[in-house]
Amino acid sequence: MATLIYRRTMQVHMDKLSEAMEIATEQAKIFKELTGNDELVSFQIGGNPRTICRQRMVEMDKLGEDDAKVSEDPKWQELEKRHKGVFVDGTMVDEMRYVINMPE
């Protein structure tokens, strides 16, 4: 079964980093509750520290299933609404990487 690393990075408005971390951390908790999988939340040290990255490892065949679970959740939807004014519009970058050395 193929494993992917799914990463979403977004820029944050100048004075909104702590609010962005709070939103992303809450979303990670919801993701864990609904899917049983971890989502890591990070921000960059050096370079552009005003970015938030959410990263998870997922089974390729469950990617759509996991996304459907979280996107239908009312708490998740409320957190998505809070993105406006915190995260910079148009800066979202999604990346998927195929893991080539998964342990058996």
Biopython code that builds the backbone (N, CA, C, O; Angstrom):
import numpy as np
from Bio.PDB.StructureBuilder import StructureBuilder

atoms = [
    (1, "MET", "N", (0.841, -1.172, 0.000)),
    (1, "MET", "CA", (0.000, 0.000, 0.000)),
    (1, "MET", "C", (0.895, 1.248, 0.000)),
    (1, "MET", "O", (1.840, 1.323, 0.785)),
    (2, "ALA", "N", (0.619, 2.199, -0.844)),
    (2, "ALA", "CA", (1.443, 3.400, -0.983)),
    (2, "ALA", "C", (1.142, 4.401, 0.136)),
    (2, "ALA", "O", (-0.014, 4.653, 0.477)),
    (3, "THR", "N", (2.213, 4.958, 0.693)),
    (3, "THR", "CA", (2.095, 5.986, 1.717)),
    (3, "THR", "C", (2.569, 7.309, 1.138)),
    (3, "THR", "O", (3.583, 7.382, 0.444)),
    (4, "LEU", "N", (1.801, 8.356, 1.445)),
    (4, "LEU", "CA", (2.132, 9.698, 0.988)),
    (4, "LEU", "C", (2.385, 10.609, 2.175)),
    (4, "LEU", "O", (1.813, 10.425, 3.249)),
    (5, "ILE", "N", (3.238, 11.581, 1.971)),
    (5, "ILE", "CA", (3.350, 12.704, 2.897)),
    (5, "ILE", "C", (2.585, 13.838, 2.228)),
    (5, "ILE", "O", (2.913, 14.258, 1.118)),
    (6, "TYR", "N", (1.573, 14.321, 2.913)),
    (6, "TYR", "CA", (0.766, 15.433, 2.408)),
    (6, "TYR", "C", (1.098, 16.653, 3.254)),
    (6, "TYR", "O", (0.990, 16.620, 4.480)),
    (7, "ARG", "N", (1.498, 17.718, 2.596)),
    (7, "ARG", "CA", (1.924, 18.923, 3.305)),
    (7, "ARG", "C", (1.201, 20.133, 2.725)),
    (7, "ARG", "O", (1.136, 20.303, 1.507)),
    (8, "ARG", "N", (0.664, 20.965, 3.598)),
    (8, "ARG", "CA", (0.038, 22.225, 3.193)),
    (8, "ARG", "C", (0.738, 23.355, 3.941)),
    (8, "ARG", "O", (0.824, 23.341, 5.169)),
    (9, "THR", "N", (1.233, 24.324, 3.193)),
    (9, "THR", "CA", (1.908, 25.480, 3.778)),
    (9, "THR", "C", (1.152, 26.738, 3.376)),
    (9, "THR", "O", (0.740, 26.886, 2.226)),
    (10, "MET", "N", (0.974, 27.644, 4.337)),
    (10, "MET", "CA", (0.289, 28.906, 4.085)),
    (10, "MET", "C", (1.036, 30.031, 4.789)),
    (10, "MET", "O", (1.564, 29.851, 5.886)),
    (11, "GLN", "N", (1.072, 31.184, 4.148)),
    (11, "GLN", "CA", (1.660, 32.349, 4.794)),
    (11, "GLN", "C", (0.646, 32.957, 5.750)),
    (11, "GLN", "O", (-0.565, 32.821, 5.582)),
    (12, "VAL", "N", (1.184, 33.635, 6.761)),
    (12, "VAL", "CA", (0.366, 34.216, 7.829)),
    (12, "VAL", "C", (0.592, 35.726, 7.841)),
    (12, "VAL", "O", (1.712, 36.197, 7.641)),
    (13, "HIS", "N", (-0.469, 36.468, 8.076)),
    (13, "HIS", "CA", (-0.335, 37.923, 8.196)),
    (13, "HIS", "C", (0.606, 38.270, 9.347)),
    (13, "HIS", "O", (0.723, 37.523, 10.319)),
    (14, "MET", "N", (1.266, 39.403, 9.223)),
    (14, "MET", "CA", (2.345, 39.839, 10.106)),
    (14, "MET", "C", (2.069, 39.610, 11.596)),
    (14, "MET", "O", (2.924, 39.067, 12.294)),
    (15, "ASP", "N", (0.926, 40.001, 12.086)),
    (15, "ASP", "CA", (0.656, 39.950, 13.528)),
    (15, "ASP", "C", (-0.269, 38.805, 13.927)),
    (15, "ASP", "O", (-0.905, 38.866, 14.980)),
    (16, "LYS", "N", (-0.354, 37.768, 13.107)),
    (16, "LYS", "CA", (-1.347, 36.703, 13.334)),
    (16, "LYS", "C", (-0.742, 35.316, 13.539)),
    (16, "LYS", "O", (-1.466, 34.323, 13.467)),
    (17, "LEU", "N", (0.574, 35.217, 13.795)),
    (17, "LEU", "CA", (1.197, 33.899, 13.889)),
    (17, "LEU", "C", (0.619, 33.066, 15.031)),
    (17, "LEU", "O", (0.342, 31.882, 14.840)),
    (18, "SER", "N", (0.432, 33.647, 16.200)),
    (18, "SER", "CA", (-0.091, 32.845, 17.318)),
    (18, "SER", "C", (-1.524, 32.389, 17.039)),
    (18, "SER", "O", (-1.890, 31.270, 17.398)),
    (19, "GLU", "N", (-2.335, 33.227, 16.412)),
    (19, "GLU", "CA", (-3.697, 32.815, 16.065)),
    (19, "GLU", "C", (-3.669, 31.712, 15.003)),
    (19, "GLU", "O", (-4.463, 30.774, 15.062)),
    (20, "ALA", "N", (-2.766, 31.824, 14.046)),
    (20, "ALA", "CA", (-2.626, 30.794, 13.014)),
    (20, "ALA", "C", (-2.208, 29.456, 13.627)),
    (20, "ALA", "O", (-2.725, 28.405, 13.248)),
    (21, "MET", "N", (-1.269, 29.501, 14.578)),
    (21, "MET", "CA", (-0.838, 28.267, 15.239)),
    (21, "MET", "C", (-1.998, 27.646, 16.016)),
    (21, "MET", "O", (-2.154, 26.425, 16.030)),
    (22, "GLU", "N", (-2.806, 28.480, 16.658)),
    (22, "GLU", "CA", (-3.963, 27.976, 17.406)),
    (22, "GLU", "C", (-4.956, 27.287, 16.467)),
    (22, "GLU", "O", (-5.424, 26.187, 16.759)),
    (23, "ILE", "N", (-5.274, 27.925, 15.353)),
    (23, "ILE", "CA", (-6.222, 27.348, 14.386)),
    (23, "ILE", "C", (-5.683, 26.017, 13.849)),
    (23, "ILE", "O", (-6.394, 25.012, 13.844)),
    (24, "ALA", "N", (-4.434, 26.015, 13.401)),
    (24, "ALA", "CA", (-3.851, 24.800, 12.818)),
    (24, "ALA", "C", (-3.743, 23.671, 13.833)),
    (24, "ALA", "O", (-3.948, 22.507, 13.489)),
    (25, "THR", "N", (-3.420, 24.004, 15.088)),
    (25, "THR", "CA", (-3.322, 22.987, 16.134)),
    (25, "THR", "C", (-4.688, 22.374, 16.423)),
    (25, "THR", "O", (-4.803, 21.163, 16.614)),
    (26, "GLU", "N", (-5.715, 23.210, 16.454)),
    (26, "GLU", "CA", (-7.077, 22.691, 16.652)),
    (26, "GLU", "C", (-7.487, 21.798, 15.484)),
    (26, "GLU", "O", (-8.123, 20.764, 15.686)),
    (27, "GLN", "N", (-7.128, 22.190, 14.271)),
    (27, "GLN", "CA", (-7.449, 21.352, 13.118)),
    (27, "GLN", "C", (-6.718, 20.012, 13.197)),
    (27, "GLN", "O", (-7.269, 18.981, 12.811)),
    (28, "ALA", "N", (-5.496, 20.023, 13.687)),
    (28, "ALA", "CA", (-4.745, 18.775, 13.845)),
    (28, "ALA", "C", (-5.428, 17.847, 14.851)),
    (28, "ALA", "O", (-5.461, 16.632, 14.656)),
    (29, "LYS", "N", (-5.974, 18.422, 15.928)),
    (29, "LYS", "CA", (-6.701, 17.609, 16.913)),
    (29, "LYS", "C", (-7.942, 16.976, 16.292)),
    (29, "LYS", "O", (-8.227, 15.800, 16.517)),
    (30, "ILE", "N", (-8.671, 17.758, 15.517)),
    (30, "ILE", "CA", (-9.866, 17.236, 14.854)),
    (30, "ILE", "C", (-9.481, 16.127, 13.879)),
    (30, "ILE", "O", (-10.141, 15.090, 13.822)),
    (31, "PHE", "N", (-8.414, 16.346, 13.112)),
    (31, "PHE", "CA", (-7.949, 15.327, 12.167)),
    (31, "PHE", "C", (-7.644, 14.025, 12.899)),
    (31, "PHE", "O", (-8.022, 12.947, 12.439)),
    (32, "LYS", "N", (-6.965, 14.121, 14.031)),
    (32, "LYS", "CA", (-6.622, 12.935, 14.830)),
    (32, "LYS", "C", (-7.879, 12.230, 15.336)),
    (32, "LYS", "O", (-7.989, 11.007, 15.249)),
    (33, "GLU", "N", (-8.832, 13.011, 15.867)),
    (33, "GLU", "CA", (-10.088, 12.441, 16.380)),
    (33, "GLU", "C", (-10.851, 11.688, 15.301)),
    (33, "GLU", "O", (-11.373, 10.602, 15.551)),
    (34, "LEU", "N", (-10.919, 12.257, 14.109)),
    (34, "LEU", "CA", (-11.759, 11.700, 13.054)),
    (34, "LEU", "C", (-11.083, 10.594, 12.244)),
    (34, "LEU", "O", (-11.763, 9.726, 11.696)),
    (35, "THR", "N", (-9.752, 10.618, 12.163)),
    (35, "THR", "CA", (-9.066, 9.650, 11.301)),
    (35, "THR", "C", (-8.152, 8.701, 12.061)),
    (35, "THR", "O", (-7.786, 7.643, 11.548)),
    (36, "GLY", "N", (-7.780, 9.077, 13.288)),
    (36, "GLY", "CA", (-6.831, 8.274, 14.045)),
    (36, "GLY", "C", (-5.390, 8.527, 13.650)),
    (36, "GLY", "O", (-4.485, 7.876, 14.173)),
    (37, "ASN", "N", (-5.158, 9.460, 12.736)),
    (37, "ASN", "CA", (-3.812, 9.765, 12.258)),
    (37, "ASN", "C", (-3.349, 11.127, 12.772)),
    (37, "ASN", "O", (-4.155, 12.026, 13.011)),
    (38, "ASP", "N", (-2.047, 11.256, 12.934)),
    (38, "ASP", "CA", (-1.465, 12.509, 13.396)),
    (38, "ASP", "C", (-1.295, 13.491, 12.252)),
    (38, "ASP", "O", (-1.063, 13.108, 11.105)),
    (39, "GLU", "N", (-1.415, 14.760, 12.591)),
    (39, "GLU", "CA", (-1.065, 15.840, 11.682)),
    (39, "GLU", "C", (-0.107, 16.743, 12.446)),
    (39, "GLU", "O", (-0.431, 17.224, 13.532)),
    (40, "LEU", "N", (1.065, 16.970, 11.879)),
    (40, "LEU", "CA", (2.068, 17.808, 12.523)),
    (40, "LEU", "C", (1.906, 19.242, 12.063)),
    (40, "LEU", "O", (1.691, 19.503, 10.879)),
    (41, "VAL", "N", (2.011, 20.179, 13.009)),
    (41, "VAL", "CA", (1.923, 21.603, 12.700)),
    (41, "VAL", "C", (3.269, 22.220, 13.030)),
    (41, "VAL", "O", (3.821, 21.986, 14.104)),
    (42, "SER", "N", (3.800, 23.016, 12.096)),
    (42, "SER", "CA", (5.110, 23.625, 12.320)),
    (42, "SER", "C", (5.138, 25.027, 11.726)),
    (42, "SER", "O", (4.295, 25.401, 10.910)),
    (43, "PHE", "N", (6.142, 25.790, 12.165)),
    (43, "PHE", "CA", (6.440, 27.051, 11.500)),
    (43, "PHE", "C", (7.931, 27.125, 11.282)),
    (43, "PHE", "O", (8.710, 26.484, 11.988)),
    (44, "GLN", "N", (8.319, 27.903, 10.308)),
    (44, "GLN", "CA", (9.701, 27.948, 9.848)),
    (44, "GLN", "C", (10.560, 28.790, 10.780)),
    (44, "GLN", "O", (10.128, 29.833, 11.271)),
    (45, "ILE", "N", (11.772, 28.327, 11.016)),
    (45, "ILE", "CA", (12.764, 29.092, 11.761)),
    (45, "ILE", "C", (13.745, 29.630, 10.733)),
    (45, "ILE", "O", (14.329, 28.861, 9.969)),
    (46, "GLY", "N", (13.927, 30.923, 10.708)),
    (46, "GLY", "CA", (14.750, 31.532, 9.664)),
    (46, "GLY", "C", (13.942, 31.636, 8.384)),
    (46, "GLY", "O", (12.826, 31.123, 8.306)),
    (47, "GLY", "N", (14.490, 32.285, 7.400)),
    (47, "GLY", "CA", (13.738, 32.460, 6.155)),
    (47, "GLY", "C", (12.482, 33.245, 6.437)),
    (47, "GLY", "O", (12.557, 34.356, 6.961)),
    (48, "ASN", "N", (11.330, 32.700, 6.103)),
    (48, "ASN", "CA", (10.051, 33.360, 6.359)),
    (48, "ASN", "C", (9.366, 32.677, 7.534)),
    (48, "ASN", "O", (8.710, 31.651, 7.348)),
    (49, "PRO", "N", (9.502, 33.222, 8.738)),
    (49, "PRO", "CA", (8.896, 32.572, 9.897)),
    (49, "PRO", "C", (7.379, 32.724, 9.949)),
    (49, "PRO", "O", (6.732, 32.131, 10.812)),
    (50, "ARG", "N", (6.807, 33.502, 9.046)),
    (50, "ARG", "CA", (5.360, 33.684, 9.044)),
    (50, "ARG", "C", (4.684, 32.724, 8.063)),
    (50, "ARG", "O", (3.896, 33.130, 7.209)),
    (51, "THR", "N", (5.012, 31.457, 8.210)),
    (51, "THR", "CA", (4.324, 30.408, 7.462)),
    (51, "THR", "C", (3.945, 29.302, 8.448)),
    (51, "THR", "O", (4.669, 29.028, 9.405)),
    (52, "ILE", "N", (2.823, 28.691, 8.200)),
    (52, "ILE", "CA", (2.385, 27.528, 8.973)),
    (52, "ILE", "C", (2.341, 26.353, 8.009)),
    (52, "ILE", "O", (1.852, 26.470, 6.885)),
    (53, "CYS", "N", (2.852, 25.235, 8.461)),
    (53, "CYS", "CA", (2.839, 24.013, 7.667)),
    (53, "CYS", "C", (2.101, 22.935, 8.447)),
    (53, "CYS", "O", (2.396, 22.688, 9.616)),
    (54, "ARG", "N", (1.141, 22.299, 7.789)),
    (54, "ARG", "CA", (0.463, 21.131, 8.354)),
    (54, "ARG", "C", (0.881, 19.940, 7.514)),
    (54, "ARG", "O", (0.807, 19.984, 6.286)),
    (55, "GLN", "N", (1.322, 18.872, 8.175)),
    (55, "GLN", "CA", (1.849, 17.717, 7.451)),
    (55, "GLN", "C", (1.310, 16.438, 8.049)),
    (55, "GLN", "O", (1.223, 16.291, 9.268)),
    (56, "ARG", "N", (0.956, 15.529, 7.188)),
    (56, "ARG", "CA", (0.467, 14.214, 7.635)),
    (56, "ARG", "C", (0.947, 13.133, 6.698)),
    (56, "ARG", "O", (1.206, 13.375, 5.519)),
    (57, "MET", "N", (1.059, 11.936, 7.240)),
    (57, "MET", "CA", (1.335, 10.763, 6.421)),
    (57, "MET", "C", (0.014, 10.036, 6.250)),
    (57, "MET", "O", (-0.701, 9.790, 7.221)),
    (58, "VAL", "N", (-0.305, 9.696, 5.014)),
    (58, "VAL", "CA", (-1.582, 9.048, 4.725)),
    (58, "VAL", "C", (-1.377, 7.907, 3.744)),
    (58, "VAL", "O", (-0.442, 7.902, 2.943)),
    (59, "GLU", "N", (-2.270, 6.955, 3.832)),
    (59, "GLU", "CA", (-2.303, 5.888, 2.839)),
    (59, "GLU", "C", (-2.987, 6.449, 1.594)),
    (59, "GLU", "O", (-4.040, 7.081, 1.686)),
    (60, "MET", "N", (-2.398, 6.220, 0.462)),
    (60, "MET", "CA", (-2.893, 6.802, -0.782)),
    (60, "MET", "C", (-4.382, 6.524, -1.001)),
    (60, "MET", "O", (-5.124, 7.407, -1.430)),
    (61, "ASP", "N", (-4.811, 5.309, -0.709)),
    (61, "ASP", "CA", (-6.201, 4.949, -0.961)),
    (61, "ASP", "C", (-7.171, 5.527, 0.067)),
    (61, "ASP", "O", (-8.383, 5.407, -0.117)),
    (62, "LYS", "N", (-6.680, 6.156, 1.151)),
    (62, "LYS", "CA", (-7.553, 6.749, 2.162)),
    (62, "LYS", "C", (-7.555, 8.276, 2.123)),
    (62, "LYS", "O", (-8.247, 8.913, 2.917)),
    (63, "LEU", "N", (-6.796, 8.858, 1.219)),
    (63, "LEU", "CA", (-6.649, 10.307, 1.169)),
    (63, "LEU", "C", (-8.004, 11.009, 1.038)),
    (63, "LEU", "O", (-8.311, 11.909, 1.820)),
    (64, "GLY", "N", (-8.798, 10.613, 0.076)),
    (64, "GLY", "CA", (-10.114, 11.224, -0.131)),
    (64, "GLY", "C", (-11.060, 10.964, 1.020)),
    (64, "GLY", "O", (-11.845, 11.835, 1.394)),
    (65, "GLU", "N", (-10.989, 9.769, 1.585)),
    (65, "GLU", "CA", (-11.846, 9.399, 2.718)),
    (65, "GLU", "C", (-11.553, 10.280, 3.933)),
    (65, "GLU", "O", (-12.473, 10.788, 4.573)),
    (66, "ASP", "N", (-10.271, 10.455, 4.244)),
    (66, "ASP", "CA", (-9.884, 11.301, 5.380)),
    (66, "ASP", "C", (-10.303, 12.747, 5.160)),
    (66, "ASP", "O", (-10.816, 13.390, 6.076)),
    (67, "ASP", "N", (-10.090, 13.262, 3.954)),
    (67, "ASP", "CA", (-10.472, 14.641, 3.647)),
    (67, "ASP", "C", (-11.978, 14.848, 3.779)),
    (67, "ASP", "O", (-12.428, 15.881, 4.274)),
    (68, "ALA", "N", (-12.750, 13.864, 3.336)),
    (68, "ALA", "CA", (-14.209, 13.964, 3.443)),
    (68, "ALA", "C", (-14.649, 14.014, 4.905)),
    (68, "ALA", "O", (-15.533, 14.793, 5.260)),
    (69, "LYS", "N", (-14.040, 13.192, 5.749)),
    (69, "LYS", "CA", (-14.393, 13.181, 7.172)),
    (69, "LYS", "C", (-14.176, 14.540, 7.814)),
    (69, "LYS", "O", (-15.054, 15.053, 8.508)),
    (70, "VAL", "N", (-13.003, 15.125, 7.582)),
    (70, "VAL", "CA", (-12.704, 16.388, 8.254)),
    (70, "VAL", "C", (-13.461, 17.554, 7.635)),
    (70, "VAL", "O", (-13.903, 18.443, 8.362)),
    (71, "SER", "N", (-13.622, 17.579, 6.334)),
    (71, "SER", "CA", (-14.294, 18.724, 5.711)),
    (71, "SER", "C", (-15.780, 18.778, 6.044)),
    (71, "SER", "O", (-16.388, 19.845, 5.954)),
    (72, "GLU", "N", (-16.378, 17.654, 6.425)),
    (72, "GLU", "CA", (-17.791, 17.620, 6.814)),
    (72, "GLU", "C", (-18.011, 17.973, 8.276)),
    (72, "GLU", "O", (-19.147, 18.193, 8.695)),
    (73, "ASP", "N", (-16.946, 18.029, 9.052)),
    (73, "ASP", "CA", (-17.059, 18.273, 10.490)),
    (73, "ASP", "C", (-17.375, 19.747, 10.765)),
    (73, "ASP", "O", (-16.668, 20.620, 10.262)),
    (74, "PRO", "N", (-18.417, 20.049, 11.550)),
    (74, "PRO", "CA", (-18.786, 21.445, 11.837)),
    (74, "PRO", "C", (-17.679, 22.239, 12.539)),
    (74, "PRO", "O", (-17.494, 23.421, 12.245)),
    (75, "LYS", "N", (-16.948, 21.617, 13.451)),
    (75, "LYS", "CA", (-15.858, 22.330, 14.138)),
    (75, "LYS", "C", (-14.758, 22.689, 13.134)),
    (75, "LYS", "O", (-14.193, 23.781, 13.193)),
    (76, "TRP", "N", (-14.458, 21.773, 12.219)),
    (76, "TRP", "CA", (-13.453, 22.029, 11.182)),
    (76, "TRP", "C", (-13.904, 23.202, 10.300)),
    (76, "TRP", "O", (-13.114, 24.089, 9.978)),
    (77, "GLN", "N", (-15.174, 23.190, 9.921)),
    (77, "GLN", "CA", (-15.706, 24.253, 9.066)),
    (77, "GLN", "C", (-15.607, 25.618, 9.742)),
    (77, "GLN", "O", (-15.299, 26.611, 9.083)),
    (78, "GLU", "N", (-15.863, 25.677, 11.042)),
    (78, "GLU", "CA", (-15.733, 26.939, 11.776)),
    (78, "GLU", "C", (-14.286, 27.422, 11.792)),
    (78, "GLU", "O", (-14.027, 28.618, 11.650)),
    (79, "LEU", "N", (-13.340, 26.493, 11.964)),
    (79, "LEU", "CA", (-11.920, 26.864, 11.939)),
    (79, "LEU", "C", (-11.510, 27.359, 10.552)),
    (79, "LEU", "O", (-10.706, 28.284, 10.438)),
    (80, "GLU", "N", (-12.051, 26.756, 9.510)),
    (80, "GLU", "CA", (-11.758, 27.208, 8.149)),
    (80, "GLU", "C", (-12.220, 28.651, 7.951)),
    (80, "GLU", "O", (-11.543, 29.432, 7.282)),
    (81, "LYS", "N", (-13.366, 29.008, 8.527)),
    (81, "LYS", "CA", (-13.869, 30.382, 8.431)),
    (81, "LYS", "C", (-12.920, 31.363, 9.122)),
    (81, "LYS", "O", (-12.801, 32.514, 8.702)),
    (82, "ARG", "N", (-12.251, 30.912, 10.172)),
    (82, "ARG", "CA", (-11.317, 31.773, 10.906)),
    (82, "ARG", "C", (-10.023, 32.036, 10.129)),
    (82, "ARG", "O", (-9.240, 32.905, 10.513)),
    (83, "HIS", "N", (-9.795, 31.306, 9.056)),
    (83, "HIS", "CA", (-8.590, 31.509, 8.244)),
    (83, "HIS", "C", (-8.548, 32.929, 7.669)),
    (83, "HIS", "O", (-7.475, 33.517, 7.540)),
    (84, "LYS", "N", (-9.725, 33.477, 7.323)),
    (84, "LYS", "CA", (-9.782, 34.798, 6.678)),
    (84, "LYS", "C", (-9.197, 35.852, 7.623)),
    (84, "LYS", "O", (-9.607, 35.965, 8.778)),
    (85, "GLY", "N", (-8.247, 36.609, 7.116)),
    (85, "GLY", "CA", (-7.599, 37.648, 7.906)),
    (85, "GLY", "C", (-6.424, 37.154, 8.731)),
    (85, "GLY", "O", (-5.675, 37.957, 9.288)),
    (86, "VAL", "N", (-6.255, 35.835, 8.816)),
    (86, "VAL", "CA", (-5.124, 35.244, 9.546)),
    (86, "VAL", "C", (-4.103, 34.729, 8.541)),
    (86, "VAL", "O", (-2.923, 35.073, 8.608)),
    (87, "PHE", "N", (-4.568, 33.899, 7.609)),
    (87, "PHE", "CA", (-3.706, 33.366, 6.563)),
    (87, "PHE", "C", (-3.834, 34.262, 5.326)),
    (87, "PHE", "O", (-4.916, 34.773, 5.038)),
    (88, "VAL", "N", (-2.754, 34.448, 4.613)),
    (88, "VAL", "CA", (-2.732, 35.326, 3.446)),
    (88, "VAL", "C", (-3.364, 34.596, 2.255)),
    (88, "VAL", "O", (-2.905, 33.524, 1.860)),
    (89, "ASP", "N", (-4.419, 35.188, 1.691)),
    (89, "ASP", "CA", (-5.089, 34.590, 0.534)),
    (89, "ASP", "C", (-4.103, 34.357, -0.604)),
    (89, "ASP", "O", (-3.223, 35.179, -0.859)),
    (90, "GLY", "N", (-4.263, 33.229, -1.281)),
    (90, "GLY", "CA", (-3.461, 32.935, -2.458)),
    (90, "GLY", "C", (-2.071, 32.380, -2.182)),
    (90, "GLY", "O", (-1.282, 32.210, -3.111)),
    (91, "THR", "N", (-1.754, 32.092, -0.907)),
    (91, "THR", "CA", (-0.410, 31.601, -0.591)),
    (91, "THR", "C", (-0.372, 30.124, -0.240)),
    (91, "THR", "O", (0.693, 29.598, 0.081)),
    (92, "MET", "N", (-1.507, 29.448, -0.292)),
    (92, "MET", "CA", (-1.543, 28.032, 0.061)),
    (92, "MET", "C", (-0.798, 27.207, -0.980)),
    (92, "MET", "O", (-1.043, 27.322, -2.181)),
    (93, "VAL", "N", (0.116, 26.375, -0.495)),
    (93, "VAL", "CA", (0.862, 25.468, -1.365)),
    (93, "VAL", "C", (0.697, 24.054, -0.812)),
    (93, "VAL", "O", (1.068, 23.774, 0.328)),
    (94, "ASP", "N", (0.137, 23.171, -1.633)),
    (94, "ASP", "CA", (-0.020, 21.768, -1.256)),
    (94, "ASP", "C", (1.060, 20.953, -1.959)),
    (94, "ASP", "O", (1.423, 21.215, -3.105)),
    (95, "GLU", "N", (1.553, 19.973, -1.243)),
    (95, "GLU", "CA", (2.599, 19.109, -1.784)),
    (95, "GLU", "C", (2.324, 17.679, -1.332)),
    (95, "GLU", "O", (2.016, 17.439, -0.165)),
    (96, "MET", "N", (2.436, 16.740, -2.251)),
    (96, "MET", "CA", (2.316, 15.326, -1.923)),
    (96, "MET", "C", (3.598, 14.643, -2.333)),
    (96, "MET", "O", (4.097, 14.834, -3.442)),
    (97, "ARG", "N", (4.127, 13.837, -1.419)),
    (97, "ARG", "CA", (5.353, 13.106, -1.693)),
    (97, "ARG", "C", (5.123, 11.628, -1.424)),
    (97, "ARG", "O", (4.566, 11.242, -0.396)),
    (98, "TYR", "N", (5.560, 10.821, -2.363)),
    (98, "TYR", "CA", (5.469, 9.367, -2.252)),
    (98, "TYR", "C", (6.625, 8.884, -1.377)),
    (98, "TYR", "O", (7.783, 9.200, -1.652)),
    (99, "VAL", "N", (6.321, 8.121, -0.327)),
    (99, "VAL", "CA", (7.343, 7.610, 0.574)),
    (99, "VAL", "C", (7.919, 6.320, -0.021)),
    (99, "VAL", "O", (7.181, 5.377, -0.308)),
    (100, "ILE", "N", (9.227, 6.291, -0.201)),
    (100, "ILE", "CA", (9.858, 5.152, -0.868)),
    (100, "ILE", "C", (10.538, 4.176, 0.105)),
    (100, "ILE", "O", (10.998, 3.113, -0.313)),
    (101, "ASN", "N", (10.605, 4.523, 1.378)),
    (101, "ASN", "CA", (11.297, 3.624, 2.316)),
    (101, "ASN", "C", (10.442, 3.311, 3.543)),
    (101, "ASN", "O", (10.952, 3.308, 4.663)),
    (102, "MET", "N", (9.160, 3.051, 3.350)),
    (102, "MET", "CA", (8.289, 2.705, 4.474)),
    (102, "MET", "C", (8.698, 1.377, 5.070)),
    (102, "MET", "O", (8.892, 0.398, 4.349)),
    (103, "PRO", "N", (8.833, 1.339, 6.401)),
    (103, "PRO", "CA", (9.139, 0.051, 7.049)),
    (103, "PRO", "C", (7.973, -0.925, 6.857)),
    (103, "PRO", "O", (6.812, -0.525, 6.769)),
    (104, "GLU", "N", (8.307, -2.177, 6.798)),
    (104, "GLU", "CA", (7.275, -3.225, 6.637)),
    (104, "GLU", "C", (6.463, -3.365, 7.891)),
    (104, "GLU", "O", (5.552, -4.191, 7.948)),
]
sb = StructureBuilder()
sb.init_structure("model")
sb.init_model(0)
sb.init_chain("A")
sb.init_seg("    ")
for serial, (resi, resn, name, xyz) in enumerate(atoms, 1):
    if name == "N":
        sb.init_residue(resn, " ", resi, " ")
    sb.init_atom(name, np.array(xyz, "f"), 0.0, 1.0, " ", f" {name:<3s}", serial, name[0])
structure = sb.get_structure()
